[in-house]
Amino acid sequence: MSTRKRSLHCVGDLDPAVRLGHPVVDRYLEFVEARARRNTLLATASDLRVFFTEVDKEPSDVSVTDVLAFITAQRSPLFDGKVIRLSDGETGLSARTIQRRLSIVSGFFAYLVMVGDIASNPVPRGLATRRARSGRRSVVPLIRTPRTLPKILEPAEVDALVGALRRWRDRAMVEAMVLGGLRRCEVLGLRIQDLHPAEGRVFVADGKGGHQRLIPISGRFFRSLGEYLERERPSDAPTDGVFVVLKGPRRGQALSADGLDEIVRYTRQRVGLSHATCHELRHTCLTRLREAGMALEALQAQAGHRSIETTRIYLHLSNEWLADEYARASALIDTQMLEAVAR
């Protein structure tokens, strides 16, 4: 589908920044805009742009063959195969990226099926296979994604990172993630009225999926936050957002996600850390809480996970938990063997 063949078609009040110029695609983006967060809308528009740049056809003409060819193209080596990912040794896009794009594309075609524009979704759910013994059919995913453990920071690395932050604002934001387990978007979404320092808690009004929660955070965060609000935050800031830009033409306006990423990246490089991202800070917090004995259900509430299965990954990240469980089971086995020998 070439956008050159189409005039820019305005659909409702769709944000011009995400409009792709095709009436059918833009109608779907308007549908997404009405029911999803802006980041989801931007990701959807970006992935659909990638797909229809590769598959230059009208949506109604896309076939299963086109989708499979798209997968092959996404797996092709980047930069003539000269760049290899250290994580898995591959040269194309990661399996997770391809799977995400397929999910976005499948959602688009599912929408077209729902509104009656096409008869079936050209994105296969997987490859059907037959088990040798039972004869039952099962579905093998088109893209297999390895389940990898997220990286976390050691206590000394966290201390070095926090100690190198030059502003109380930056320290408070990092501590919200590493002490409270907040997501980057949740930190930036905090409002003045969401802070409850007397209770030692913050209200997350717009968590992932639009879910809300009230969670405790260490007093260290509130001390840094108090210093920031008293010394640095402009008194005439036009927003009720907690964290704002401190200098320049955007002074007093809400800090962006790119701005927070840049603060963490610059500080990490300055202290010589090989890795430290906002998401890793969150993972570090939740891992340490689990190692300290926090119940899995409590950890789920703190993290804002909708499913307990998502929280279970922190069992594997917690080395002490695994070591303790192994020691307990191993001691039981040894006792049983000794009893058997004695009999």
C-alpha positions in Angstrom: 0.0 0.0 0.0 1.8 3.1 -1.2 0.7 6.3 0.6 1.8 8.2 -2.6 -1.3 6.8 -4.3 -3.5 8.2 -1.6 -4.4 11.8 -0.7 -4.1 12.6 3.0 -7.5 11.6 4.3 -8.5 13.3 7.6 -10.4 10.9 9.8 -12.3 12.6 12.6 -9.9 14.3 15.0 -7.1 11.8 14.6 -3.7 13.2 15.7 -1.9 14.3 12.6 1.4 12.9 14.1 0.1 9.3 13.7 -2.0 9.6 10.5 -0.7 7.4 7.8 -2.7 8.8 4.9 -4.9 5.8 4.1 -8.6 6.1 5.0 -8.9 2.5 6.2 -5.7 2.5 8.3 -6.5 5.9 9.7 -10.0 4.8 10.6 -8.5 2.0 12.6 -6.0 4.3 14.3 -8.9 6.6 15.3 -10.5 3.5 16.8 -7.2 2.7 18.7 -6.9 6.3 19.8 -10.3 6.2 21.5 -9.5 3.2 23.6 -5.8 3.1 24.3 -3.0 5.1 25.7 -1.0 7.5 23.5 2.1 5.2 23.6 0.0 2.3 22.3 -1.4 4.5 19.5 2.1 5.6 18.5 3.4 2.1 18.5 0.4 0.9 16.4 0.9 3.6 13.8 4.7 2.9 13.6 4.3 -0.9 13.2 1.5 -0.5 10.6 3.7 1.9 8.7 6.5 -0.6 8.7 4.2 -3.4 7.5 2.6 -1.5 4.7 6.0 -0.1 3.5 7.1 -3.7 3.1 3.8 -5.1 1.9 2.8 -2.4 -0.7 -0.8 -3.5 -1.1 -4.3 -2.5 -0.2 -5.4 -4.0 3.1 -8.1 -6.0 1.4 -5.5 -7.6 -0.9 -3.1 -8.8 1.8 -2.7 -12.5 1.9 -1.1 -15.1 4.2 1.8 -15.3 1.8 2.4 -11.6 2.2 2.5 -11.9 6.0 4.9 -14.8 5.8 7.1 -12.8 3.4 7.0 -9.9 5.9 8.3 -12.1 8.6 11.1 -13.3 6.4 12.0 -9.7 5.6 12.0 -8.8 9.3 14.4 -11.6 10.0 16.8 -10.6 7.3 20.3 -9.4 8.6 20.5 -5.6 9.3 23.4 -3.5 8.0 24.6 -6.3 5.7 24.9 -8.7 8.7 27.7 -6.7 10.3 25.8 -6.0 13.5 25.1 -9.0 15.7 23.1 -8.9 18.9 25.0 -10.1 21.9 21.9 -11.5 23.6 21.1 -14.2 21.0 23.8 -14.0 18.2 21.2 -13.0 15.6 21.6 -10.3 13.0 17.9 -9.5 12.2 15.3 -7.9 14.4 14.6 -9.6 17.7 11.9 -12.2 17.9 10.0 -10.0 20.4 10.0 -7.0 18.0 8.7 -9.2 15.1 6.1 -10.8 17.4 4.9 -7.3 18.6 4.6 -6.1 15.0 2.6 -9.2 14.0 0.3 -8.7 17.0 -0.3 -5.1 15.9 -1.0 -6.1 12.3 -3.2 -9.0 13.4 -5.2 -6.5 15.5 -5.7 -4.3 12.5 -7.0 -7.1 10.3 -9.2 -8.4 13.1 -10.8 -5.0 13.2 -11.4 -5.1 9.4 -13.1 -8.6 9.9 -15.2 -7.1 12.7 -16.5 -4.2 10.5 -17.0 -6.4 7.5 -14.3 -5.1 5.2 -12.6 -8.5 4.8 -13.7 -12.1 5.3 -10.8 -13.4 7.3 -7.6 -12.4 9.1 -4.5 -13.0 6.9 -2.2 -13.2 9.9 -2.1 -16.9 10.9 -2.4 -17.8 14.6 0.4 -20.3 14.1 1.3 -23.5 12.3 -1.0 -26.5 12.9 0.8 -29.7 13.8 -0.4 -33.2 14.8 1.0 -35.0 17.8 2.2 -38.4 17.0 0.6 -40.3 19.9 -2.7 -38.5 20.6 -3.4 -37.4 17.1 -4.6 -34.1 18.4 -3.8 -30.9 16.6 -1.7 -28.2 18.3 -0.6 -24.8 17.2 3.1 -23.8 17.0 3.6 -20.0 17.2 4.9 -18.3 14.1 7.5 -16.6 16.2 9.1 -18.2 19.2 10.3 -15.7 21.8 12.8 -16.8 24.4 11.9 -16.0 28.0 14.9 -14.1 29.3 15.4 -12.7 32.8 15.6 -8.9 33.0 18.8 -7.3 34.2 19.0 -5.8 37.7 21.5 -3.6 39.4 23.7 -4.5 42.4 23.3 -2.4 45.5 26.7 -0.7 44.9 25.6 0.2 41.4 22.3 1.7 42.6 24.3 3.7 45.2 26.7 5.0 42.6 23.9 6.0 40.2 21.8 7.8 42.9 24.9 9.5 44.3 25.9 10.9 40.9 22.5 12.5 40.3 22.9 16.3 40.4 19.3 17.4 41.1 16.8 16.5 43.8 14.3 16.1 41.0 16.4 13.4 39.3 17.1 11.6 42.6 13.4 11.5 43.5 12.5 10.1 40.0 15.1 7.4 40.2 14.1 6.5 43.8 10.5 6.2 42.8 11.5 3.4 40.4 14.2 1.8 42.5 12.5 2.0 45.9 8.8 1.9 44.8 8.9 -0.1 41.6 7.1 2.5 39.5 7.2 2.3 35.8 8.7 5.3 33.9 5.3 6.5 32.6 3.9 6.2 36.2 6.7 8.4 37.6 6.1 11.0 34.9 2.3 10.8 35.4 2.5 11.6 39.2 0.5 14.7 40.1 0.8 16.8 43.2 -2.5 15.5 44.6 -1.2 11.9 44.2 1.4 12.4 46.9 0.6 11.2 50.5 3.8 11.8 52.4 2.1 11.5 55.8 1.1 8.0 54.9 4.3 7.2 53.0 2.3 6.3 49.9 1.6 7.5 46.4 -1.5 7.1 44.2 -0.8 5.8 40.7 -3.8 7.3 38.8 -2.9 6.0 35.4 -1.0 2.8 35.5 -0.4 0.3 32.7 -3.8 -0.5 31.1 -5.4 2.4 32.9 -5.4 0.6 36.2 -5.0 2.5 39.5 -3.2 1.6 42.7 -2.1 3.1 46.0 1.3 1.9 47.0 3.9 2.6 49.8 7.4 4.0 49.0 10.4 4.4 51.3 10.8 7.6 53.2 14.0 8.2 51.3 11.9 9.0 48.2 9.7 11.5 50.1 12.8 13.3 51.6 14.3 13.7 48.1 10.9 14.8 46.8 10.5 17.4 49.5 13.9 18.9 48.7 12.9 19.0 45.0 9.5 20.7 45.6 11.0 23.2 48.0 14.2 24.1 46.2 13.9 23.3 42.5 10.3 23.0 41.1 9.2 26.4 39.7 6.4 27.9 41.8 4.7 29.2 38.6 4.7 25.8 36.8 1.4 25.6 34.8 1.0 21.9 35.4 0.0 19.8 38.4 2.5 17.2 37.3 5.1 16.6 39.9 8.2 16.4 37.7 8.8 19.3 35.3 11.5 20.8 33.2 13.7 23.1 35.2 15.5 25.2 32.6 15.0 26.5 29.1 12.0 27.4 27.0 10.0 24.5 28.4 10.6 25.5 32.0 7.8 24.4 34.2 6.2 22.0 31.7 5.9 18.3 32.2 9.1 16.3 31.8 9.0 13.9 28.8 9.9 10.2 28.7 12.9 11.0 26.5 14.0 13.6 29.1 14.0 11.0 31.9 15.8 8.4 29.8 18.5 11.0 29.0 19.0 11.8 32.7 19.4 8.1 33.5 21.6 7.4 30.5 23.9 10.3 31.0 24.4 9.6 34.7 25.0 5.9 34.0 27.7 6.7 31.5 29.3 9.2 33.9 29.7 6.7 36.7 30.8 3.9 34.3 27.9 1.5 34.6 27.5 -1.0 31.8 23.7 -0.9 32.1 21.0 0.9 33.9 17.6 1.8 32.4 14.3 2.9 33.9 12.9 -0.6 33.5 15.9 -2.2 35.1 15.5 0.1 38.1 11.9 -1.1 38.5 13.1 -4.7 38.2 15.8 -4.1 40.7 13.2 -2.8 43.2 10.8 -5.7 42.8 13.6 -8.3 43.0 15.0 -6.9 46.2 11.6 -6.8 47.7 11.1 -10.5 46.9 14.5 -11.3 48.3 13.6 -9.5 51.5 10.6 -11.9 51.9 7.7 -9.8 50.5 4.8 -12.1 49.7 4.2 -12.7 46.0 0.6 -11.3 46.2 1.9 -8.2 47.9 4.6 -7.9 45.3 1.9 -8.2 42.6 0.0 -5.3 44.1 3.1 -3.1 44.5 4.1 -3.8 40.8 0.6 -3.3 39.4 0.6 -6.6 37.6 -2.8 -7.9 36.5 -1.7 -11.5 36.6 0.3 -13.3 39.3 2.1 -15.2 36.6 3.8 -11.9 35.6 5.0 -11.5 39.1 6.4 -15.0 39.4 9.5 -14.0 37.3 10.8 -12.4 40.4 11.1 -15.8 42.1 13.7 -16.6 39.5 15.5 -13.3 39.8 15.8 -13.7 43.6 18.9 -15.8 44.0 18.4 -16.1 47.8 14.9 -17.6 47.3 16.1 -20.2 44.9 19.1 -21.1 47.0 17.0 -21.4 50.2 14.4 -23.6 48.4 17.1 -25.8 47.0 18.8 -26.2 50.4 15.5 -27.1 52.0 14.7 -29.7 49.4 18.2 -31.1 49.3 18.3 -31.5 53.1 15.0 -33.4 52.9 16.3 -35.7 50.3 19.5 -36.4 52.3 17.4 -37.2 55.4 15.2 -39.6 53.4 18.3 -41.4 52.0 19.8 -41.7 55.5 16.6 -43.2 56.9 16.4 -45.7 54.0 20.0 -46.8 54.6 19.3 -47.2 58.4 16.4 -49.5 57.7 
